[in-house]
Amino acid sequence: MSTTKTGKVPAKVAKEAPKAVEKLKDQGLAKTQKGANGKPETVLTKAGEKAKTEAQKTEKANPKKNAKATAKQPEKASPKDEKKAKKTAIRKDTKQYTILKLLSRKQGATIQQLHEATGWKLTTLRGTPGALKLKLGLEIESEKRDGKDTVYRIVGGLDGLL
């Protein structure tokens, strides 16, 4: 926790981390007193100043232990790795499975057909093809037929899902 040179806990810190400040008070490391402007302010006690000094000495002596500031963040998996990791078989008794089965047919499915099969709202189903592309990495094509609803079908990426 940061303090000023005079041992005052900045008002912003006291406001944003009240539980931490209370814990310091409970341990006798901080106290509330009247400031020069008459408003209450939180300051470190002598024990708190001593603990702060010890912590700073330890930090300087063992910079590797303060890993937050110096350590590199572990590398995140690439989006391709995440898609591979998420591809687990979909349970057969779910609406997602029903949607995948309908979309994987050769003739595909319309939003209305998906609605009838799942009971989901049409607004939810309109976003479903995009969500399946994003979350499961599926290749979905859409075909706008003259005077009829758009037909969606899965053309790739179903390996191991059904």
N, C-alpha and C positions, 0 to 999 in steps of 0.2 A: 504494500500500500504506500502510495506516495505521500510525503508530508513536505511542508515548507521548511526553510532553514530554522525557523523558530519553533518547529515541532507541531505546527498547526496542521490539522487534517483539512485539506481544501474542501470547501462547501460542496463542490461538485461530487467529490468522492463520497462525502458523508451522505449526500442525497441519493447517489446511484448505488451505493453499497451499504445500506443501513444495517444489514445483518452482520457484515464484517466489522463495522464500527461497534455495534453492540457486543460482539464477541470480544473485541479488544477491551472494551469497558469492563465486561464481566471478568476478564483475566487481569484487570488492574493495569493494563498497558495504555489506556487512554481515559480521559475524563472530559466532562463538559464544564466550561467556565464562561463567565461573562467576558466578552471581548472589549476592546478599546471603544467600539461604537455602541456598546451596551447590549449587543445581541449575543446569544449563546454561541459558542464555538467549541469544537472538539479539538483537544490538544493531547499530545503524548505525555504520559507521566515519565518520571525518571527511569522507571523500569522499562517503559516503552521505548525511550530513547536508547537505553542500553541494548535492548533486543534488536532495534533497528541497526545500531552500529555493528553488532555481532553478525547480523544477517549480511550486511554489506561487506564485512571482512571475509566471511565465508564465500560470498559470491565472487569476490576478487580472487581468492585463493583457489577456488574450484569452478572455473568458468564453464566447464562441461556440465556441471550439475544444473546450471540454469539453462536448461535446454530450450525453453520457450523462445528466447530471443535469438539464439545462435544456431540451433539445429535446423537442418533442411527438412522441409515437410516431405513425408513419404510420397513417392510418385503415385498419382492416381492411375487406375487402370484405364486404358484407352476405351473409347466408346465401343469398339469392336469386341473387346474382352468382356465388357459389361453385358452386351447382347448375348454373347455365348453363355455367360454365367446365368442369365435369366431364363434361358431356354430349358425349362423343365416341363414335363408332361402336365397338361391341363386336366384337372379332375373332370370326369364325365358328367357329373351331376350339377354342373354349373352353367350359368347363362353364357359365360364367355365361351365355353366349349360348344354350346349350341350355335353361337354366332360364327365361330371358326368353322364348324361343320357346314353351315349354310354358305359361307363365303368360299369355301374350298371346293364346292361343287363346280362342275364344268360350266353350268349356266349362271353361276354366281347367285346373288340375292339383291333385292332392292331394300331400301330403308323400311318400306311398308311390310315386307316379308319378315324382316328382322324384328319389327315392332310386334307383329302377330305372334312370333315364336317366343319372344321374351317378355312382352308386356312393358318394356321400357318406353319412356317418352321419346317422341320423334326427335326432339332437340338433342337428347343424349346420344341417340343413334347416329345423328348426322356427324358427330365428332368421333365416332367409333373407328372408322377406317384409319383416320390420322393417328389416333391413339395406338392402334394395333401396329401401325408402321413404326411408331416411335418406341413403344415399350417392348414389343416382341421382335422388331426388326423384320416384319413381314413385307413382302412386295405385293402391293394391292393395286389393281388397275380399275379404273372406272370407265364405263361406257355409257354415254348419253344417247339414248334411243329417241328417235323422232316422236314427239307427242307422248312419250311414256317416261316412267321414272328411270333414274340412273341406276345401272346395274354395277355392283362392285363384286370383284372376285380376287381371290388370293392366287398369285401366279408364282410365288416362291417364298422360301423361308419357313415352311411348316415343319421341317425336319425335327422329329422327336416331340412335337407339341401335342399331336393327337394320338 
